[in-house]
């Protein structure tokens, strides 16, 4: 299929996975980078290279034919005219080519090359020739009233365009390869090459030896949008007018303001016609490259075919560099995404390990291998709904209640806390702050004298317990080293 500049559209559909859900900005940046790199390659450019004998290089849907033109499958070429008199036909690119920037009025540059053949069946009576053209889109053969566009008009314009400039939908700029000497043509020889601007009478032409436009040949047209200079090069292969084995080359140049002569979007292609003589006009291959307005490739122009080749090489180099930059940009994005994915997977693994640890600890709670978790209603039942009758005391750490857990057959002390925390292997309890310190601060501080009254109070804190003191003899009191409780062993 013929490559062409496609519109910038959605170029890919990305799946929103866990990492893009966490970093939505990454998804946006990635999409914009892809679009930007895609646009850098495609926006405003057009390039194709067709060998009509090789169907893999083009699609017939990209080629438009008008008039008597047809494709010869067995020969791999397009015949522009039928093998008859007064035939006219066109072969053109089926899509519009944007030649001018409507905002800046800058004109694009282009280079095109094509191989073709003019087969003269009667050496003494031939005509009329073929042309490469730029004209109104879509390409349409002009009205054929009174055989107007046939013969010497080469299918480019209606009768009378040798003296009156074509206008409206018939505007054209063409490079003609003319095999018949009409009244408006140079009178030196029958064969000539010319550049036509809305007139079939050439703006600039060069006479060729008689019968030189007979056989295989190739041509190249270069246009510089910055300078308006159009250069044409023609090469002849096996022409009967030159010695065998020679390849004569002819060049022609002139200045053309395509922006003033043509619409913003144009059709590009080939046109041919016969008059009262018969000859065949065949198109075998065609390449075309458009350089968008404002491109640095337009900065210079030359007047020779050698410089035209240099510009084409420059275009290929520029396209190659752009392609490489786009490739490395996409590669960098992929590396970034891979690194972020690794980081996300690592975080996921850490979270998974933490969740597994919590699960293991919960199972230990249930199995009894670790601190056991109780439901609130179990503790409420065990303490008679935290009755004041079973309240053992009130301290800086909260209220303490005596209770009995029927499930375990165990008497316990239950303390009300402010809160707790369970994370990983950690189990934390949150107590109310004791501004004057805990009991051990007073018991084991050599600077603090424990009075008899305080000693009696200390023993009394456990008086509700079965192991409480019965006489409160200080010598019979035992204090634990926890500092959070104390009781008497009894006498």
C-alpha angles and dihedrals in degrees: 000000000000109000113233139165106279122204117262103260137150099306099185144009115228125201115233103231129173095281095051090047089057094044108031091167088064090058090051094047092048092051093047092049091052092048091046093050091046092049092048089061100041114024112115096345132114129186135161138158116200132188103188091204089061113064091194090070097060147013122232088225087069092055124072122202127195136180115358096343118125141165118248105210096189092052099036097230144096121251107209095193135031122248091261142082122276095021124150131184145161137208115192144161106272096222132067119259116214105225101168135041104233092206101048098019088227116154125229123235123227144181125203134178129186140172119219144157135223110201112198111201096184114038092198097048119036142143171224119326144216139261144201108233147184113204149135117328124266098040111238130174107244120250111290099213109149088359087293102165096033129091115014094007087069091215090291101109144356126270114296098035091119089078105015119060116241114249140188114004093357096063113127146162114205146173106220131202100198124191099181129064108230125183092266095047126091107277099216096092139348095249121066144147122225146169112233125198112191088316129082086220102088122248087212128004144173125210118232129200114276114276091008090124092068121107134006120350142152134213139193128203123193124185127188111206093198097054100024091230118149119197125191129192124187127191123191124207119197095347112173089226093067135053116274115269095025125118109201117200127206128189134199131180138179140152117260128177100214091177091062097039102043139042123258093262120039143183118237126202148090134299132190140172143183128212126190090327131065130236134145124242113199132183115205107168139001136188127182135180125184121202110205119237114273094027116144087234087074094058096097137035135192136195101222136074090241091061089047089058090049091054090051091050088049090052092052091048091050092049090047092051091047091050092049092048091050091048093052091045091055090045091053091050091051091050090050092049091048092052092048090048091054090050092049092049090051091053090047090052091051091051091047092052090049091050091049091050091051089049092051091049091049089052090050089053090053095045094047095239089119137022106321122237117226131195117240093241090055091057092043090055092045092055099037090253090313092302119195088232091069096039108123097190151309122252144156089279094055137264119326122209132190114231145165122226107209094193091060098028087231135135111223143175113236121201125196112227135190092238149309141228131215118189126150108315093342124102112181131184123207117216132182112262117259103216093192095045132250128297094266089061089065098037099050102031109107090203092060119077112213106219123214091248091054089048091053089049091050093054090044092059087077098039091112092059123090089241094054123132118268105203098011094238104175090218090060095050120104122199123200121227092232089086090212097086142020134186143171126250093211131238 
